[in-house]
Amino acid sequence: MIRLAKYLKPFLPLILLSIVLLFVQGMADLSLPDYIAKIVNTGIQQGGIPTAVPQAFRQSEWTRLSLFISADEQKEVLADYTLVDNKSPDYQNDLKLYPTLAKEPVYVLKSGLDQAETDRLNPILGKAFLATYGIEQVIADPSKAAASGITLPTLPAGMNLFTMLQNPLMHALAQPMLDSMNQKFAGLSTDMIVQSATPGIKEEYAALGMDTTAIQNNYIFSVGAIMLVISLISGCSTIIVGFLSARVAAGSARNLRRDVFEKVESFSNNEFDKFTTSSLITRTTNDVTQLQTLIVILIRIVFYAPILGIGGILKATGTDSSMWWIIALGVIALIGVIAILFTQALPKFKVIQTLVDRLNLVTRENLSGMMVVRAFNTQPFEEQRFDKANQDVTSTNLSVTRIMAAMLPLMMLIMNGLTLLIIWVGAHQVAESKIQVGDMIAFMQYGLQVVFAFLMLSFIFILVPRAAVSADRIADVLETELAIRDPKDPKHFPQPFDRTLEFRHVSFRYPGAEADVLHDLSFTAKPGQMTAFIGSTGSGKSTLVNLIPRFYDVTEGEILIDGTDIREVTQHDLRDKIGYIPQKANLFSGTIETNLRYADADASVALLQEATDIAQASNFISEKPEGLATEIAQGGGNVSGGQRQRLSIARALVKQAPIYIFDDSFSALDFKTDAALRRALKEKTSDSTLLIVTQRVSTVRNAEQIIVLDEGKIVGKGTHNELMETCEVYREIALSQLGIEELAS
């Protein structure tokens, strides 16, 4: 896949923007469990009171709180509060907030208190509120003494505990209780001290006349609003990343298909011998689609999953570092499952694409050869052949699907097991006052996010192997070394152009073959003359003419046009001089006119008409109601073989090329049409060099030069009459087709 990485380079800005948005989404998703914890811990359990530093408390309450605060700490606390009474400037405003101010002075927290100062005051005031509230609860209900860990001392009759604590002489009586409380405080974290102190602060707020229900609701609604905004940011990021990833994937796939198509267009027959047509179609469509799907997933998951996984681990350990081993256990289990399934499925992914190639090949052969299949009544055999290819693809896909089907249940089992384990361990820690319920819920959410990150990566492991095979197959096409290349410093044909074609000691063998198929061929084809090639089947006629447009390159010798070696000019310039009519006439879907204009898009209607007249195609075209606008089906399936051949000839004539190559292009024509076409060619293309490959002696009788081939060698060269006297091979061919009387005429 690295071989195709350059196709992502034009989309690098979009990819970087996607990564930034994924980071934003990841941070948003990772922050949500924290806010859930705040709602549970602060909003529900603490009544919306976030810290142990109250906004205000009564002077009488401070008298009790100060009993549990050292002298130095009292100074620190009072430095952040202002004592407000009926003589203070802000009395009226504060009275609305704290109605009890009308009865007694109130300490009000100064504005602008930073987080560091709040964190410093939290344990000081938290312990004080926890102590006073706990003592009040035990005094009101002695049965709560065991749960709170507070054992009240024996007091003298009529004495209040707080009054006794204010008396230094009586302070020793309460020392055991104070030591027990300090010991309990020492085992609590700051968060637990704050949570335990909030009931006392809430009670103080109620004593001040504040609406504690409104405080709780306002906190929950404000945190919920923040969560909603964060969720919207995450959602918008997801949508934008989805759009950008689709754009990158579609653009990369478009460029990849274009380059594969352009590469295949530059293939010579050497390269087409390496890749089957069905394989090239699969590589251009199915394989590119595999990569397109992978790119979307890669951008969406590969960058997001690490952010979520690593961030989740850091957040989870920050919430409660004592349960890190639970996440580690879940990750190890996930990696084990993925590794086992991956090793089982990977070999099968490599087989699937080859089987798809085979299925496409069988399908293509059946569709293109349907008439032959029906003619020989071999439908059962072809159905069996297709079923075999189809069954191989199906069984392999099912095998992979069965392996991957086990992944999701196993992942869900691990996720649910992880959740139960976190709840089990977390519940014990909550009972021991080591963590808060909200922190346990947040840890569970982070653990699931970590597992979900690995779950997302597991889908990558499903797609990557198959896409990697597809990428290698595409790269093999793109990186194929072309056997036929343009020269670095190409020459140009002389002007004016002479149109003379010459073979000088040309030999040729197919790539990988052990022997030549053409041996030391030398001849000259002159303009205004017809040079015909005739010989038995397999003598090398079509191979010879395929060397002229450089569908293959000669093994030895050289081919010259107007004295210039064809390998010294560009393929475009060379083929621009040639009108080529292949052995198999091929038309494109469209109309007759679009097929004719394939040779020259700017050709005039008069030129089209002249070309069809020469090719003897005007009659059947005029019989059609739409004329030149008649639709042509794919491959010319809606016209006869002879009509298809004549249209193919007319298309080449529209090009008005200096050299024409007819590779057995009259085989589907009757003798009358053949003769009329040759006469018209002689008249209308008198300045061109005509090269005709044929099996018919009648077609070449009037040629200025006939070259007879036998087993890749020239065994005769001359006119019809000369060859009848000097070439035994030609005489045998002629006698097999025409009688002695016809030959003599």
FILO-929814 format. One record per residue (C-alpha): y negated, z, x. Coordinates in steps of 0.02 Angstrom, whole numbers, padded with zeros to 5 digits, always signed. Example, Ala and Ser with C-alpha at 12.3 -4.5 7.8 and 13.67 -1.06 7.14 Angstrom:
FILO-929814
+00225+00390+00615 +00053+00357+00684 
//
This chain:
FILO-929814
+00000+00000+00000 -00115+00028+00148 -00102-00159+00178 -00202-00188+00019 -00327-00046+00042 -00466-00170+00085 -00472-00224-00097 -00546-00055-00141 -00689-00073-00016 -00808-00168-00135 -00788-00026-00260 -00816+00116-00136 -00981+00172-00219 -00894+00186-00388 -00750+00282-00309 -00870+00403-00222 -00965+00427-00386 -00798+00461-00472 -00755+00592-00341 -00923+00678-00366 -00896+00680-00555 -00718+00743-00533 -00785+00883-00424 -00910+00925-00562 -00770+00921-00690 -00658+01027-00580 -00792+01159-00554 -00825+01159-00741 -00642+01178-00785 -00618+01313-00654 -00765+01414-00720 -00701+01423-00898 -00568+01558-00867 -00705+01668-00791 -00803+01656-00952 -00646+01691-01054 -00624+01848-00950 -00806+01895-00983 -00782+01877-01171 -00624+01984-01167 -00683+02113-01040 -00867+02126-01078 -00886+02051-01251 -00739+02135-01335 -00684+02283-01230 -00856+02334-01169 -00949+02294-01329 -01060+02165-01244 -01121+02286-01110 -01097+02196-00943 -01140+02336-00821 -01144+02525-00806 -01332+02514-00778 -01404+02540-00953 -01566+02463-01010 -01625+02637-01060 -01565+02816-01084 -01643+02974-01154 -01719+03106-01042 -01597+03233-01114 -01452+03118-01071 -01517+03103-00893 -01509+03292-00880 -01323+03283-00913 -01292+03127-00806 -01381+03204-00657 -01250+03342-00653 -01127+03213-00584 -01248+03122-00467 -01300+03185-00295 -01482+03221-00259 -01502+03068-00148 -01420+02956-00278 -01532+03029-00414 -01683+02971-00316 -01608+02797-00299 -01574+02786-00486 -01744+02851-00542 -01829+02728-00423 -01767+02587-00537 -01817+02670-00702 -01983+02712-00783 -02003+02867-00891 -02088+02814-01054 -02167+02935-01178 -02299+02925-01314 -02435+02916-01182 -02363+02765-01088 -02452+02595-01101 -02296+02507-01164 -02253+02642-01289 -02272+02534-01445 -02167+02391-01377 -02031+02508-01314 -02033+02604-01478 -01974+02447-01568 -01830+02430-01448 -01786+02615-01438 -01835+02707-01599 -01780+02875-01527 -01931+02863-01411 -02030+02938-01554 -01933+03101-01532 -01913+03115-01343 -01955+03023-01182 -01841+02881-01126 -01802+02811-00956 -01821+02619-00963 -01748+02504-00830 -01878+02411-00729 -01881+02222-00744 -01826+02111-00601 -01677+02213-00546 -01573+02100-00435 -01383+02088-00432 -01366+02181-00268 -01459+02332-00337 -01357+02323-00497 -01195+02322-00396 -01257+02474-00299 -01300+02573-00455 -01143+02525-00553 -01025+02654-00475 -01159+02790-00473 -01207+02780-00657 -01033+02721-00709 -00950+02880-00644 -01086+02986-00722 -01067+02906-00895 -00878+02910-00879 -00884+03096-00838 -01003+03147-00978 -00916+03038-01108 -00744+03096-01054 -00795+03279-01064 -00871+03252-01236 -00710+03169-01297 -00603+03313-01232 -00720+03444-01306 -00712+03355-01474 -00523+03329-01463 -00429+03435-01333 -00273+03327-01359 -00358+03188-01259 -00362+03295-01102 -00194+03231-01039 -00241+03046-01062 -00412+03066-00982 -00352+03178-00841 -00492+03303-00878 -00442+03486-00888 -00584+03593-00955 -00613+03760-00870 -00609+03924-00966 -00787+03959-01019 -00870+04123-01061 -00894+04150-01246 -01038+04050-01318 -01069+03948-01160 -01079+03757-01161 -00992+03664-01017 -01147+03561-00974 -01253+03721-00976 -01128+03804-00861 -01134+03655-00740 -01323+03673-00729 -01300+03852-00668 -01256+03853-00482 -01176+04024-00499 -01055+03961-00633 -01023+03794-00546 -00868+03859-00456 -00778+03881-00622 -00786+03692-00653 -00740+03640-00475 -00555+03606-00515 -00608+03494-00658 -00734+03403-00547 -00605+03379-00408 -00482+03306-00533 -00614+03186-00599 -00665+03130-00425 -00484+03100-00380 -00464+02990-00533 -00626+02897-00496 -00565+02862-00320 -00416+02764-00390 -00525+02653-00499 -00608+02492-00448 -00792+02465-00487 -00746+02348-00630 -00633+02479-00708 -00767+02613-00687 -00891+02499-00776 -00768+02461-00916 -00725+02645-00937 -00908+02695-00938 -00964+02572-01072 -00909+02679-01220 -01027+02814-01158 -01168+02688-01132 -01135+02615-01304 -01146+02788-01378 -01310+02815-01286 -01377+02650-01355 -01332+02709-01530 -01422+02874-01496 -01575+02771-01444 -01569+02683-01613 -01514+02514-01543 -01401+02395-01642 -01241+02396-01539 -01157+02267-01652 -01298+02144-01620 -01283+02176-01434 -01099+02133-01438 -01122+01979-01547 -01266+01914-01444 -01165+01929-01284 -01014+01840-01356 -01120+01700-01431 -01219+01675-01270 -01061+01664-01164 -00982+01550-01294 -01135+01436-01288 -01120+01426-01099 -00936+01382-01115 -00979+01247-01241 -01105+01170-01122 -00981+01177-00979 -00848+01096-01089 -00970+00957-01135 -01008+00928-00950 -00822+00921-00913 -00791+00803-01059 -00933+00686-01010 -00871+00684-00830 -00696+00641-00892 -00760+00496-00997 -00869+00425-00857 -00730+00442-00728 -00611+00355-00847 -00734+00211-00865 -00766+00200-00678 -00581+00209-00632 -00539+00073-00758 -00679-00034-00687 -00618-00009-00509 -00437-00044-00558 -00478-00197-00661 -00595-00267-00528 -00469-00237-00388 -00330-00317-00490 -00442-00466-00530 -00481-00493-00346 -00300-00469-00298 -00238-00596-00426 -00373-00718-00370 -00326-00703-00187 -00140-00716-00222 -00171-00871-00326 -00284-00948-00193 -00156-00905-00059 -00016-00987-00158 -00126-01140-00184 -00136-01157+00006 +00053-01147+00025 +00144-01296+00094 +00323-01334+00046 +00375-01224+00192 +00306-01070+00106 +00372-01120-00065 +00545-01124+00014 +00524-00937+00052 +00462-00880-00119 +00536-00936-00284 +00418-00986-00423 +00478-00844-00534 +00449-00719-00394 +00271-00782-00365 +00235-00767-00552 +00303-00589-00554 +00200-00542-00401 +00041-00614-00478 +00065-00528-00647 +00186-00382-00656 +00161-00320-00479 -00028-00328-00491 -00020-00235-00657 +00082-00098-00573 -00055-00076-00443 -00193-00081-00574 -00109+00061-00669 -00085+00159-00509 -00269+00141-00458 -00327+00216-00623 -00208+00363-00602 -00249+00384-00418 -00435+00399-00448 -00413+00508-00601 -00278+00625-00533 -00261+00615-00343 -00439+00675-00316 -00445+00792-00466 -00276+00878-00442 -00316+00950-00268 -00485+01012-00330 -00401+01097-00477 -00253+01160-00376 -00348+01228-00225 -00490+01293-00332 -00365+01375-00449 -00279+01464-00305 -00444+01526-00233 -00505+01583-00404 -00340+01667-00447 -00331+01764-00285 -00513+01811-00307 -00473+01878-00480 -00321+01978-00423 -00254+01954-00247 -00103+02065-00281 -00019+01933-00391 -00037+01784-00271 +00150+01782-00244 +00177+01729-00425 +00079+01568-00401 +00164+01538-00233 +00333+01557-00319 +00284+01433-00454 +00219+01306-00327 +00378+01318-00223 +00485+01291-00379 +00379+01139-00427 +00389+01061-00255 +00577+01086-00255 +00599+01001-00424 +00485+00856-00375 +00574+00831-00208 +00747+00826-00288 +00698+00705-00426 +00596+00598-00307 +00740+00572-00185 +00853+00522-00329 +00731+00398-00407 +00651+00316-00255 +00795+00199-00209 +00804+00135-00387 +00619+00092-00392 +00646-00028-00248 +00783-00117-00346 +00687-00136-00510 +00562-00268-00453 +00700-00377-00377 +00793-00367-00542 +00634-00415-00636 +00619-00567-00523 +00797-00614-00567 +00765-00593-00753 +00609-00702-00743 +00706-00834-00647 +00845-00843-00777 +00719-00846-00920 +00615-00983-00838 +00767-01090-00802 +00828-01074-00980 +00661-01116-01058 +00624-01263-00945 +00802-01330-00958 +00831-01296-01142 +00871-01478-01183 +01003-01483-01046 +01078-01320-01106 +01093-01387-01282 +01158-01555-01226 +01303-01474-01134 +01331-01338-01266 +01316-01203-01134 +01217-01081-01241 +01354-00947-01232 +01358-00959-01042 +01168-00949-01028 +01163-00804-01151 +01292-00714-01045 +01191-00749-00887 +01032-00684-00970 +01123-00531-01039 +01186-00491-00864 +01010-00500-00789 +00937-00406-00937 +01071-00272-00931 +01044-00245-00744 +00857-00216-00772 +00890-00106-00924 +01023+00002-00842 +00918+00029-00686 +00765+00074-00789 +00868+00191-00897 +00938+00274-00741 +00762+00306-00676 +00703+00361-00848 +00845+00487-00863 +00798+00562-00695 +00614+00572-00739 +00652+00635-00915 +00714+00795-00836 +00547+00822-00748 +00440+00871-00897 +00561+01001-00969 +00584+01077-00797 +00396+01080-00770 +00370+01163-00939 +00506+01289-00900 +00417+01333-00737 +00248+01344-00825 +00314+01456-00964 +00411+01563-00841 +00254+01581-00736 +00156+01635-00890 +00285+01767-00937 +00291+01834-00760 +00101+01848-00751 +00097+01939-00919 +00238+02056-00864 +00161+02102-00697 -00017+02099-00764 +00024+02212-00911 +00088+02345-00792 -00070+02331-00688 -00178+02344-00844 -00082+02500-00896 -00115+02572-00723 -00300+02530-00739 -00291+02415-00587 -00357+02261-00677 -00438+02221-00842 -00356+02124-00983 -00480+01982-00965 -00442+01968-00779 -00257+01954-00818 -00293+01815-00944 -00405+01726-00817 -00270+01741-00684 -00144+01667-00804 -00263+01522-00841 -00288+01489-00655 -00101+01496-00626 -00074+01366-00762 -00211+01258-00687 -00124+01263-00519 +00042+01217-00598 -00043+01081-00701 -00118+01009-00542 +00055+00992-00467 +00119+00922-00632 -00014+00787-00624 +00035+00748-00445 +00215+00731-00500 +00164+00584-00610 +00092+00504-00454 +00262+00524-00372 +00335+00428-00519 +00212+00283-00506 +00185+00272-00318 +00362+00216-00266 +00366+00071-00388 +00186+00024-00353 +00219+00034-00166 +00359-00093-00187 +00241-00204-00287 +00104-00185-00156 +00223-00236-00017 +00279-00388-00116 +00099-00441-00145 +00052-00408+00035 +00199-00515+00091 +00122-00662-00002 -00055-00629+00060 +00000-00604+00240 +00115-00755+00246 +00073-00861+00396 +00037-01038+00338 +00141-01169+00425 +00007-01300+00393 -00170-01254+00442 -00334-01344+00463 -00391-01368+00644 -00525-01253+00712 -00637-01400+00757 -00589-01533+00629 -00628-01716+00653 -00691-01834+00518 -00625-02002+00469 -00728-02148+00539 -00853-02236+00428 -00826-02366+00364 -00649-02310+00321 -00513-02434+00370 -00371-02369+00255 -00235-02414+00381 -00087-02294+00387 +00026-02286+00539 +00183-02187+00581 +00214-02170+00768 +00387-02110+00818 +00391-01982+00678 +00538-01863+00666 +00555-01718+00545 +00674-01576+00509 +00658-01444+00374 +00616-01266+00431 +00776-01178+00482 +00878-01338+00482 +00986-01384+00630 +00959-01573+00627 +00819-01696+00588 +00816-01783+00420 +00697-01918+00482 +00723-01999+00651 +00593-02090+00756 +00503-02182+00615 +00369-02308+00663 +00280-02430+00547 +00105-02479+00490 +00044-02493+00309 -00110-02602+00294 -00244-02604+00160 -00226-02735+00025 -00038-02733+00048 +00105-02648-00039 +00224-02554+00075 +00384-02506-00015 +00520-02383+00037 +00695-02409-00027 +00862-02334+00014 +01007-02239-00055 +00989-02065-00127 +00956-01938+00011 +00898-02067+00137 +00730-01977+00160 +00610-02083+00057 +00521-01939-00033 +00524-01833+00124 +00434-01973+00216 +00291-01989+00092 +00274-01799+00080 +00224-01799+00262 +00070-01906+00227 -00028-01776+00123 +00041-01641+00241 +00154-01556+00117 +00257-01540+00275 +00203-01571+00454 +00298-01689+00567 +00415-01613+00694 +00383-01749+00821 +00268-01898+00831 +00107-01923+00733 +00040-02000+00574 -00125-02093+00592 -00249-02146+00458 -00381-02263+00524 -00329-02212+00699 -00352-02025+00669 -00207-01903+00674 -00199-01823+00502 -00174-01652+00584 -00347-01665+00663 -00442-01673+00497 -00450-01543+00359 -00320-01549+00223 -00461-01571+00097 -00529-01726+00184 -00354-01796+00204 -00303-01773+00023 -00471-01836-00035 -00417-02006+00030 -00250-02005-00060 -00202-02038-00240 -00032-01956-00260 +00088-01984-00403 +00237-01865-00383 +00417-01903-00424 +00408-01784-00573 +00258-01824-00681 +00169-01663-00727 +00031-01647-00856 -00076-01496-00894 -00111-01419-01064 -00272-01490-01137 -00309-01667-01193 -00271-01838-01121 -00452-01849-01065 -00450-01681-00974 -00291-01733-00885 -00370-01896-00828 -00529-01808-00773 -00422-01692-00666 -00444-01822-00530 -00632-01840-00556 -00725-01726-00675 -00875-01844-00677 -00778-02003-00710 -00857-02119-00838 -00769-02168-00999 -00762-02347-00934 -00668-02289-00780 -00546-02190-00886 -00516-02343-00994 -00488-02453-00842 -00364-02328-00768 -00263-02320-00929 -00264-02510-00941 -00193-02527-00766 -00063-02392-00800 -00012-02480-00962 -00056-02323-01060 -00194-02394-01170 -00076-02453-01306 +00004-02288-01347 -00162-02194-01327 -00248-02309-01452 -00107-02280-01576 -00149-02095-01582 -00284-02045-01708 -00378-01938-01583 -00366-02064-01440 -00414-01984-01275 -00444-01819-01367 -00258-01806-01410 -00190-01635-01365 -00062-01624-01226 +00062-01480-01233 +00108-01377-01081 +00195-01489-00954 +00168-01641-01067 +00310-01589-01181 +00240-01684-01331 +00244-01856-01249 +00390-01958-01187 +00444-01971-01006 +00374-02146-00988 +00208-02098-01068 +00197-01946-00958 +00228-02054-00805 +00096-02182-00854 -00033-02046-00885 +00008-01973-00715 -00022-02144-00636 -00185-02166-00732 -00244-01996-00672 -00218-02047-00491 -00308-02213-00520 -00461-02121-00588 -00480-02048-00415 -00509-02223-00342 -00425-02170-00181 -00410-02282-00027 -00223-02243-00014 -00100-02226-00159 +00072-02149-00147 +00194-02185-00289 +00345-02074-00263 +00473-02158-00376 +00338-02156-00510 +00405-02307-00609 +00579-02237-00641 +00545-02198-00825 +00465-02368-00861 +00556-02516-00933 +00561-02674-00828 +00427-02762-00930 +00303-02617-00915 +00350-02596-00732 +00308-02778-00695 +00146-02774-00793 +00091-02615-00706 +00126-02687-00533 +00028-02844-00572 -00119-02741-00631 -00109-02632-00476 -00110-02786-00366 -00266-02852-00451 -00367-02692-00470 -00321-02601-00308 -00324-02749-00189 -00425-02651-00060 -00311-02498-00061 -00155-02461+00038 -00008-02446-00082 +00147-02346-00036 +00287-02355-00162 +00452-02261-00159 +00579-02337-00276 +00763-02366-00310 +00732-02534-00395 +00738-02695-00298 +00643-02781-00438 +00496-02665-00407 +00480-02709-00222 +00529-02894-00218 +00347-02948-00203 +00295-02811-00080 +00216-02870+00082 +00321-02745+00177 +00485-02663+00129 +00554-02522+00235 +00738-02486+00212 +00795-02309+00252 +00972-02251+00282 +01010-02071+00333 +00830-02044+00388 +00819-02199+00497 +00732-02365+00472 +00870-02494+00463 +00764-02636+00398 +00584-02690+00390 +00508-02847+00316 +00490-02946+00154 +00624-02964+00022 +00684-03131+00085 +00686-03074+00266 +00785-02918+00226 +00911-03014+00122 +00953-03109+00279 +00938-02973+00412 +00976-02804+00329 +01151-02769+00265 +01098-02604+00180 +00959-02691+00082 +01074-02835+00035 +01202-02712-00036 +01069-02623-00138 +01000-02788-00204 +01171-02858-00250 +01216-02697-00340 +01062-02714-00451 +01034-02903-00470 +01148-03051-00480 +01151-03190-00348 +01059-03306-00466 +00918-03180-00495 +00900-03149-00310 +00891-03334-00274 +00755-03363-00404 
//
